[in-house]
Each structure stands twice: as C-alpha cells, then as structure tokens.
Amino acid sequence: MAVMTVAIGGLGAIGLTVAKALDPAEGHGGIAGLRLVAVSELDRDKAAAGLAGFAEPPEIVEPEELASRADIVVEALPAAVFGRIAVPALQAGRVFVPCSVGALLGRMQLVKLAQEKGARIVVPTGALLGLDAVRACAEGPVESITIETRKPPRGLVGAPYLVKHDIDVLGVTEPVCVFEGNALDAAAGFPANVNVAAALALAGIGPVRTRVKIWADPGVDRNIHTIRVESGAARLTMTVEGVPSETNPRTGKLSPLSVIACLRGLVATLKIGS
C-alpha cells in the first residue's frame, strides 16, 4: 500500500489524540497507509512535551510549513490561525482536513482555490451523526434544517458573541438560550463551539438557511446536539450527547475520533458511508 504522509496543525485536545493514533508507539500500531511527519503548535515546548515517547516523532514546524511536508494537512488550531494552515495547504494541492469548520463558512473562496489547485477539502463529521442522510436529503427538496445545542456553561465561556453582549453564562442557574440565528452568524459568534452547525450547513442547505439555537444549560454534563430535517425524502430527528474533553470543555471526545476515522477512510480499501 502506498503511504500518505500527514501533518497536523495543533496538539490540543484534538490534534494530540490524532497524532497518538498515527504513531506506532501508542499501542494502536498506527494506521496502515498513513505516516505522521510534521506537526505545528504555537507553543513549541508544549509540542515537545506532547510528543515525548513517540516511536517516530514528527518534525515541529510553523503552521505555514505543514503543506510542504505532507500529502494530508489536518487543521486543529484555534480558528484565528485557520488561514495560516488552510491557504498554503490548498495552494500546494493537498488534502485539507479542517476541524475549525466554522472558520471555513466565512472563507468559501477557499473552495474555489482548492478547485483551481487540485486540492481537496475533507470535512470530518465531528460530534455529529447522520450527515450522510442529510447529504442524501439535500439531493432533493429540503424545507428546513435546524440544530439545537445544549452545553454546560463552562464550555461556552469566552465565545465572542457572549463577550460582545456581556452574557455571563457561569452565573446561570437554569437553561438559558444564548443564541438563535443562522449557522453563519453562529460560527462567527461561537468559533470554538459550533463546528457541528457548520458541518451540518455544508452537508445540507447552506449556512444562511440552517437555523441554530445554543443553550447554556447547567443541568447537563454533556454537549447535546439535536438535529431536525424536514425534506421531501425523509423527516430526520437525531440527537447526540457527547462527553466533553477533560483538557478542553469546548471540544467533545468524539471530535478527535471523528478525525481519525476520516483519515482512515482516506486510505481504506473498504469505506463505509458516503
């Protein structure tokens, strides 16, 4: 099997988990057909500590250099760094796997760039379910798609929308709806929280028509997403309750596993789902 090389931008809750899955020393035996060759982390000391014990330690480089090192570039850094990884990867014709999917909604010109350069943008499903069914429904008429997200308040702290409107979610004692609007505005206001809504919008009817509600709910200890689709082919109602990461409550434990499954699918002989 031909081996594809992988570079990862970010070694946080998502990136480090993915890196460990690719390294043969971590007990997984790596992933056949994939080899981790480079990583980028804004804090190089943190990167070195995270990579300690790797059987095949990747090179630590700047975000802009990832594209020159690998066939596949995974983006798992804060959304503010998105362009530093995405643009070079697409210009170099790489397979680009973004975790900050919300950052892609405001940069749809990157899709055109990928087309021009022969690159691919492969969005992992993240903390969602049923995206294959949503994509299938979107091949026909769709009346509406909505997603309602409920998170423990600490998982929403620091979101730009909350800061702008001076909303203190840590003080809530009952469920409070802190946002209602479309997926485009949700992605701008909650860049670390609603990548699920962005992926749903891209799979379905677009970010303007996709409706989003976000709740700060002190009564839950999981990130709960409920999706409803009304279409000519089917009515879908789906709920996922994701366990937040211990190291980053804004991210669910399912998100890095979704990236690993996505990477495995890029080299799999048998691939399940569209």
N, C-alpha and C positions, 0 to 999 in steps of 0.2 A: 504494500500500500504506500502510495506517495504521501509524504509527511507535509502538512501545512504548518507554518510557524505562526505563533500567536504572541501578540504584545498587549499588555494591559495597562491602561491609564488609571491609576488609583489602587491603593492597597488598603481600603477601608473594609466595611462590613461585607461588601460585595466582592471587590477585587481580590482581596486576600483569600477568601474562600475559593474563588475560581482558580487562583494561582496554585493553591494547595492541591486542588483536584487534578491539575495538569502535571504536578510534579510526582515522579515515581516514588519518592521517599515518604510520601504522606499516607501510605497504606492503601491507596486506591489503584496503584500501578499506573497512574497517568491515564491518558485517553489515547487509544491507538489512533494513529494518523495525525496527532496534534503534538506540537512541542512548544513549550513556553520559552521565548528567547529574550524578551525585554519587558520591563515594567517602568512606570513613571509614578512618582509620588512627590508631592510638594515638599514634604519633609523627608529628606534622604536618610536621616538617622532612623526614622520610623520604618522606612522601606527596608533598610539593612536588618533591623530587628525582626521584622516580619518574615524575612527570607531566611533567617537563621535556621539551619538544619535541612535546607533543601538539598536534594541529591544533585540537582542540576540548576544552580542559582542563575536566574536570568540577569541580564545586564540592566543597570539602573540608568535611565536616560531622561532627557527633558521631554515634556509632552509632545512637542513638535517633531521629535526624532523617532517616535514609535513607528510611524508609517514607513520609514526607511529600513526598519529591522524585520518586519513580519508581513505575512500574507493576510492575516486577520488582526484587526485592531479593535479591542474592547475598550469602551469608554465607561469608567466608573468613578470619575472625579466629580467634585461639585459642579453644578450647572454653569457656573461662571467661567469654568475652564473649557467648556464644551468645544468652542471654536478652535482652540489650540490643538485639539486632537482630531476633530472631525474634518476640518478643511485639508490638512496635509494628507490624511488617510484617503480621502476621496480623490484628491488631485493625483495621488500615486496609484489610483485604480485598485485599492484594497477592498476587502470585505470589512465593512464597518459595522460593529455591533454596539449600539448606544444603550446605556442604562438610563441616562437622563433624557428619556423620550420626550418629556415636556419641552426641553430646550430645542428639539427638532421642529416643533409646531411653529415656532416663530422664525424658523430658518428653512422654509420649504424650498428655497432656491438651491439648497444643498442636494436635493433630489435631482434637479437638472444638472448640477455639477457632476454627480455620480454617473448620470446617463452619458454625459459628454466624455468622461474619462474611463468608462468601462468599469466603474466601481459598483459595489452592491451595498445597500443599507439593509441589514437584517435586524429587525426589532424583536427582542425576546418577549415572551408573554408576561414576564414579571410575576406579579402577585395575582394575576387574573386567571380566569378559566373560561372556556367556551369561545375563544377568539376565532377558532376555525368555523364554528357555527355562525358567528357574527359576520365573518367574511363571506360565508356562503349566502346568508340572508341579503347582504349588500349587493350581490349579483342581480337581485331583483328589487322591487319597490320596498322601501322601508319608511314607515310612518314616523317612528321615533326611537331613540336610544338614550337611556338615562343611566347614570351611575350615582349611587349614594354611598358615601364613605363615612364610616364612624371610626374615630381613633381615640386612644387615650390622650388626654390633653397634652401630656409632655411630648408626644410625638408630633405635635403641631407647633411647638414653641419656636419662635424665630422666623416664621413664614412672613415674607414681605407684606402680604395682604393684611395680616394681623398687626404687624408693626405700623403700617400706614394708617390703619383705622383704630389704633390704640386699643386692641382687644386682648385682654389678659385671660387666656384660657386656663391658666393654672388656678385661677380663683373660682372656676365654675363648680357648682355642686350638683347640677343636673344637666342632661344633654342640651347642648346649645348648637343651633345651626349657624356656623360662622361664615358660610359662603353658599350662594346659589347663583348659578350663571352657566355660561358655556365652557367647554373644555379649553378653549384658547385662553380665556381670562383666568381660569383655574390654574393652568400651567404657569402663567406669569406670576400669579399671586402665591402659589404654593409649589415652587420648583422642586422641592425635596419630598413632596408628599403625594402628588397626583400623576406620577408617571403612568399609573394604571389607566387613568382617564385619557391620557394622551394616546396610549397604545390602543385603547378602545376606539377612540375617534379615528385613528388612522386605519383601523380594521373595518370600520363601518361607514358612517355618513359624514365624516369630517368634523373638525373641531368647533365649528360655529353651530352646527345643528345638534351636536352631542351635549346633553344637559348634565350638569354636575351639582350635587349637594355635598357639602362637607360638614360633618358634625364633630364637635369636641364632646366626648362622652366619658365622664369619669366613672361610669358604671361598667365599662368594658376594659378588658386587658389584652385585646387583640385588635388588629387592623381589619375591619369588616367592610367588605365591598359588595354591594348588591346591584346587579345589572339587570335592566329590563329592556327588552327589544320587542317592538311591535312591527311586524313585517308581513308582506304578502305571502311568505312561505311558512312562517312559524311565529309563535309567540314564545319568547325565551325569558325565564326568570332564573338568575343564577346568583348564589351567594358564596363568598369565600371568607373564611376567618383566619387570617394569617397571624402567626406568632411574631411579635416584634423582635428585632435583633437586640441582644444584650448590649452590644457596643454602640449601636445607633438606633434608637427607637423610631426614627423616621423611616427606617428600612425594615422590611419583613424578612424572616429567614428564608422564605420561598424565593425571593428575588435572585440571590446568587445561584440557587439550584436551577432556576429557570435559565440563567446564562449558560451554566454547564450543560444542560440539556440541549440548548440551542447550538452550542459549539459541537457537541457530539453529533447532532443532526447534520452538520455541515460536511462530515466525513463518513457518515453511516452508510452502509450498504442497504440496510432496511430502515426507512424513515417513516414514522407514524404521524399522520396529520399533515395538513397542507402547509 
